[in-house]
Amino acid sequence: MMTTTNSIARPAGHRLSWALDRLPPQPDPLPHVDLADLPAPTTGQRARAATTAAATGLALAAIAAALSPAVIAFSPAAALAATIAWTITPAYAVWAGLATQLVCTVVWLVNLTRTERAATPAGNPGQVLALREEAWFRLGAEHWTRRQRATSTILFGLAHLTWYTPILAGLLPMLGATTYMSEYLAGTRAAGPAHGLLQATTAHATYNRVAVPITAAALVLAVIWTTTP
């Protein structure tokens, strides 16, 4: 499946424009990228993905032990529901937050699935989504300053924080973004930006497959840890 320059260009008026507009412009012309050329993940990429995902899970568990489930497992919407419940009946605050978070998660997954299917009628939606995020946040980084690369990493994490997603789970993609940036720069130095983009996309998609179940398990354990007497 060919992914043309139109699909990797930053869209105007997108919900992430507040972040994308703060980054240097994409190179002109944009490289043509074909997902059929997407390389299989290397052993090193799999190892880095597993290590980063495990670090994410440990970070969630450690913060849960020190703080509360509201900071770990709740989205802004669920945290608000828990706060309201606390003012009425403190004993049910956590459960109100958990119930709201369950609804938020279902809504988020449904919306994400609809968006991916509409944008990618054919092919692997996970790979296409990873490619677009890499193109929007990393393409051209070989010409950026260190400060601009750091800004991209921070904005990438903030872009994952929504009304529905758990607060820290939305911010922790910053950890993965540092790996994606390294993969993009290494691939670009080796064979140009199109190759760098594909190499970063492989790392991104590999991380997502590992991180999603690990992070979900960490969120569940965080809630159990902090709610068990």
N, C-alpha and C positions, 0 to 999 in steps of 0.2 A: 504494500500500500504506500503510495507516494504522499508524503506530507509536504505541501508546497510552501512557498514563502508566506502566503496569505495566512496559513494556520499557525505560524510561529511568530507572526508580528504581534506586538502588543496592541490589543484592541482599544479603540477609543470609547470612552464612556463605560468601561467595565467596572464592576464592583471593587476591583483591586486598583483602580486608577490612582487612588490616593497614595498607594505605595509605588506603583510603577512610574508615576510622574516624577518621583524623587530620585530616580536612577538616571544615569547617563543614557542618551538615546542608543537604540540598537544600531549596529553597523548597516551601512547602505552600500551595495545591495545586501540583502539577507542571503545566507547560504541555502541551497536546496538540500533538504534532508529527507532521506528515504528510510522509513522504519524497517523496510526489508533488510537493510544493512545493519540493523541493531545487533551489536555483538552480544554473545552469551556472557553472563557474569563470570568473572574469573574467580579463582579460589580466594584471592586477596580481597576482592569486592564482597564476596559472601562473608568472609571473616570480619571485615570492617563493618558490614551491615549488622551482623550478629553482635559485635562488640558495642557498637553505638546503641543498638536497641536494648541490650542488657544494661548499659549505663543509664539509659532513660528509665528503665524499670527500677533500678536501684535508687535513682534520684527521687522518683515518685514515692517509693517506700520510705526513704529517709525523711523526706519532708512531711510525709503523712505522720510519721512517729513524732515529729517535733511540733506539728501544727494541727490541722484538723481536716476532715474529709471535704469540707466545703472548699478549701483551697486546692485540693487535689482532684477530686472526682466531679465537682460541680461546674457547670457552665454558668455564665452570668445569670441566665434565666433561673437555673436551679438554685443558685445561691440567693437570689432574691426571694424565691418561694420559701426557702428554709428560714430566711430572716423574718418573713411575714409570719410563718408558722411559730417561730420562737416567741414572738410578741403575744401570741394567743395561747399556745400550749408548748412549752419548751421541750417536753418529752417526745413530741412528734416532729420536731424541726428537721432532724436528719432524714427521717422517712419521707417527709414532704419533699425535701430536696432530691432524694433518690428517685421518687416517683416522677417528679418533674424532669429529672435528667433522663430517665428512660423514655419519656415522651419526646424530649428534645433530640435524643439520639435517633429515634425512629424517623422523626421529621427530617433531620439532617441527612440520613442515609437515603431516604426516598427522594429528596431534592437533588442530592448528589448523583444518584442513579439516573434520574430524569435528565439532568444536565449532560452527563456523559453520553447517554444514548442519543440525545439530540445532536450533540457535537460530533459523535463518532458512530455513524450508522454502520460502519464496517471496521474490522480490526479490533485490536486490544485496547479498550478504553483506559486501562491503567497505564499502559505505555504511552498513549497519546497525551494523557493528562500530565504525566511526568515530563514528556518532551516539551510541552507548552510551558510548564513552570520553569524548566531549565532555560528555555529560550527567552522567557520574559525576565528572569532574574539573573541569569549568568552570561548570556550571549554578549560577547564584546568585552568581557571582563579582563581579557589579556591586555587591554589598553587602559584599564582603570587604575586608579591609585589604591593603596592599601585601605585608605579611609572609605573609598567608594565601595570596595569589596566588602568591608565590614558592615557598611550601611545596608548593602543588599542582603547580607545574611540576617541582620536584625529585622529588616522589613519582611523578609520571607517568613520568619517566625511569627511576626505580628499578623501577617496575612492569614495565618491559620487559626487565629483567635476570632471566633464568631460568637453570636448570642447563644448558639446551641452546643458548641464544643467545650469540653472541660478546660478550665483556665490554663493549667500547666500543660496539658496535652496539646494545647494550641501554641504554646510558646516553645516547647521543647524541640520542634523541628529545626530550630536554630542549630542544634547539635549536628543534625544530618546535613544542613546546608553547608557547613564548613567542609564536609567530605565531598559534597557535590562540586563545590568550587574548586577543590584540589583536583578532582577527576577531570573537570572541564579544562582547566589550565594545562594539565599534563597532556591530555589528548590533543589540545590545540597546538601545543608546542611540537608534538610528534607529527601531526598530519593535517593541521588546519582546524578552523572553527566547526566545520560540519562534523568532523570526526570527534572533536572535543564534546560537542553537543550530544552525540550518540553515546559516548563513553559516560558522560554525566547522567544521561537518561537511564542507562543500564544500572548504574549505581543507585539512582533514585528509586527506580521500580523494585530493585532487589531489596532495598531498605524497607520500603513500604510493606512488602510481603512478610518481612520478619517483624517489623516494629508494631504493626497493627495488633496482632494477637498478644505480643508481649506487653504492650502498653495497656491493652484491655484487661489482661490478667492482673497487672500491677494496680490498676484503678480499683478492681474488685477487692484485692487484698488490702489496699489502703483503707477502704471503707470498713472491712471486717476488723482490721487492726485497731482503728480508732473508735469503733462503736462497741467492741467487745469489752465488758468490764474486766 
